[in-house]
Amino acid sequence: MLVVVFAQIKIWVNEAGNPGGPVNVVISKGENSGIVAQKLTENGVISKPWLFKMAARFKGLDKHLKAGEYQFVKGISLSEVIRQIAQGDVFFRKITLPEGLTAKQMLEIIKEEEALSGKVTIIPQEGEMLPETYSFVLGETKDSVIMQAMEAMQKVKKQAWENRDEGLPLKNVDEMMILASIIEKETAIPAERRLVASVFVNRLRKGMRLQTDPTVIYALTKGKKELERKLTRKDLEIDSPYNTYKYYGLPPKPICNPGKASIEAAVHPEMSDYLYFVANGSGGHSFALSLKEHNNNVKNWKKVQQQ
């Protein structure tokens, strides 16, 4: 009879449960197997709380159930539920910081993440946070995500600068990041990044003004918001070190947080003689060697806009 009982218990412990799909359950510090069993039952993860308590005690795990947020997949067995909690196999949430956002915009995303705790006390400068998707556990601090992003950017910056092409008109890592931020804002097309980089590198070498709209937009918004309108001729007259239509060379600081691809483009630009580019109406850009050719491309772009 005892053999039959143990055989049935073994079946129950290993049979598929949690029919409703992925379920997240938070286990607080100090909760015993009885409380945990109740929570799991209420959330539909298990159907036999008594069996959970018995199995946890039998395996000597009753006092080793680790606190945290857990996600239990559809069809998970009671045995696997116990293993997951005993090993502290907690659920990692994700937060994405997209390429091209300013530091303020990234901080707003972090501030609004309700699963993070605390207040933002670390205020990074432009170009100090790497756009990426970061993992965190429920209750982790907002500052911890900021630190992750800053540490990741430091590694990418260091590696890119150490492996840069020779002869670039860039004095240091800071100038590399400024150029990368402009590239990030100018194009979202991977195949174009190195070509866009070549235009700015060629202009820097020739002592030409960069004349790039994103830097003027940054001068107008200070990186706090989107411009939400087209630039005007009057905008191009703003007296700001970020106005690359007015001042030569690179602006004083990055205008956003560039992604790894734009940083790589800044230190490995395409070999080209292009000095100009303008939108072509299909999402990309038309590149030109001369001002005459560029003006023709601008006319074509205006025709597209009119259509």
N, C-alpha and C positions, 0 to 999 in steps of 0.2 A: 504493500500500500504506500509506504514511504517513498519507494522508488518511483511510483506513478506520480506522487505529489511533486517530487523534485523535477521529474520530466516535464510536468505541466508548467511549473514555475520557469524552467529554462525556456520553454516555448514563449511564455508571456514576456519574459525579459528581452528576448531577441526578436519578437515580432514587430512588424512595422506599425508605427503610431503616427501621431500628429497629421491627421488627414487634411487639415486646412491649409497647408502650405507653410512657407517660412514664417516663424513667429519669434519676436524678440521678447526676452524676459530679463528683467534686472534683478540680480541677487545682491542684497545689501550685506555689508560686513557683519559677521556675527550671527547670521541666520542659520538655524539648524535644519536638518533634513526634513523635519515636519513642516516647517514654514515654506521651505523650497518646494516640497512636494505639493503643497496647497497652491502655490503660485503656478507651478507647471500644469496642474490640473485645471485651474481656472482659465488658463490660456490655451487649453486643448492640446498641450504637448504630450501629456500622458493621461491615461484613464484609470490607473490603479495607484493612487498615492501610497497606499499601504505597502505595495510591492516595491515602490521606489525607496521608501524608508528601510525596508527589510534588506533590499539588495545593497544599499549604501552601507549599512551596518555590517553586512556579511563580508563585504570587500574591504572593510576597515576605512572607508572614506567619509564616514558620517561627519567627522570633525575636520575634514580637509576639502570641503566644498568652497571654492574660491569665489569671492565677490566679483561682480562685474556685470556687463551686459552681454547676453548670449543670444545667438540666433540659431534656432533649431529648424532644420530643413524638413520638408514634407516627407513622411515615411520613416523618420528617424526612430530607432528602437530605444527602449528604456535603458538598455545597457550602454548605448552610445551617448545618451543624454548624461548619464552619470559620469562617463569617461570625460566628456567635454567639460563639465563643470569641475571635476576633480583636477584636471590638468590646466584649468584656467584658460581654456581655448576661447577667449572672449571675442566679441564681434567688433571689428574695426570699421568705423564710419569713414567717409571720405569727404573732402572739401576741395573744390577745384578753383584755382586762381588762374584765370585765362591770360594769355599773352597780350601784351600791349596796354594793360591797365596801369594807372598811376598808383603810387603807394597809398594814397588816400582811398582810391576805389577798392584796392585789395583789402585794406583794413575794414572798410564797410562790409564786405562779404564776411570777413571773420567775425566782426561784431554782431552780425545778424544770425550767426549759426547758434541756434538754441542748445545744441548738444554740447557746446563748449562752455566752460565755466569762467568766472572771473571777468575782470576788465582788461582792456588793452592798455598796457603801460609802456610797451616798447613801440617807438615810433620810427620806423625805418625811413631812410631817404630814398629818392627815386633810384631805381636800378639796383637796390639791395635785396630784393625778393625774387626768387626764381618762379616764374609761372609754371605750375605743375599741379597734379592731384596728390594731396597729402592724406595720409591715414591717421586716425586718432581714435581713442576710446572715449566712451561717454563720460563726461565730467572733466576731461582733460582741459587745461587752461587755454585761453585764446593766445596768450603769449607764447605757449609752447609751439603752436602752429607757425607763428611768426618766426620763431627761432629756427624751426625746420626749414622754412623758405629762405631765410637769410644764410644759413649754413650751406644749403644746397647751392645757392647762388655763388657763394665764395669759392666752392669747389669748381664750378663751371667756369667762372672768371679766371681762376688761377690756371686751369688746364688750357683754356683757349689762348691766354696771353703767352704762355710758355711755348705753345705750338704755332704761333702766328707766322704768317709769311714774312719774309725779309723785305725791308725797304718800305714799309707802310708809313704814311705820314701821320702816325699816331705816337705821341710821346710816352703814354703810360696806360695802365689799365682803365683809368677813369675816362680817358678819351675814347678807348675802345668801347666802353659802355655807352657813352654819349652817341657814338656813331651807330651802335647796335640798336639803340632805342629809336633812332630816326628811321632806320631800315624797317624795324618792326611796324612802325606807324605808316610807312609808305606802301607796303605791300603785304598781303596775306597769302600770296601765291608762292609756294616753296621753290618752284623753278626760277623765280625772278629775284630772289633775295640776293644772290651773289652778283647779279647783273646790276641791281639797284646800288649795291655796295660799291661796285666799280665806278659808277657815275660820281658818287660823292668822293671817293678816293682820288679820282682823276681831277676833280674840281679843287680839292685840297692841294694837290701837287702843283696845279697851275695858279694857285692863289685866287681862284674865283670864289665868289660868294655861293653858298650852298643853295640858297633860294628854295627852301623846302617848306611847304604849308604847315605840316604838323608842328614845327617849332613856333610858328606864329600863333597857332591855336593854343599852344601851351602858354604862351605869353599872355594871351587873352583870358584863359580860364584858370591859370595857376595850377592846373592838374586836378582841380576840385570837381569838375563836371565836364560833360560833353558840350561842345559849342552849339549843336543842334540848329545850325544854319550855315549857309555858305560863307566863305571868306569874301570880304569886299576889298576894293582897292585901298580904301581908307584904313582897313585893318593892317595892310602891309606897311603902313607908315608908323605903326606903333613903336615908340622908343623903348626898346627892351633888348637886353643882350641875347634873348632867345629869338629875336627877329633876324633870321638869316638872309632876309632880303636887304636889310639895312647894314648889318655887321658881317665882317669876314670871319672865316674860321668856324669852329664848332661852338655851339652854345655852352654856357658854363657847367651845366649838369645834364644828366639824362632827362628825357621828357616822358618816360614810362619805364615799366619793367619789361625788358625784352626777353623773349624766349631763347632757348639754347641755339636754335637754328639761326636766329638773327645775329647772335653773338659770333657764331661760327662764320657767318657771311662777312662780318666786319673784319675778321682776321684772315679770311681766305676769299677775297673778292675775285670775281671773274676777271680774266685778262681781256680788257676791252678798251676802246678809245672813246666810248660814249661819254657825252657831257650833258645830255638832256634826256628827260623822259616825261611822258604825259599819259593820262588814262586813255585807253583805246575804245572804251565803251562796252567791252566784253568781259570786264573784270580784271584785265591785265593792263599793261602799259606798252606804249610805242617808244622806242629808244632812238636817239638821233646823235649823229656825230657833229653836226653844225647847227647854228641858230636858224639858218634858212630851212633846213630839213625839219627842225623842231617846230617852227612856226606853221609849216604845212601839217604836221601832226596835230597841232593845236586846233587848226581850222577843221580838220576831220573830226576831232573830238567834239567841237562845238556843233557840227552838223548832226552828230549822233544825239547830242543833248536836245537839239531842236526837234528831232524826230520823236 
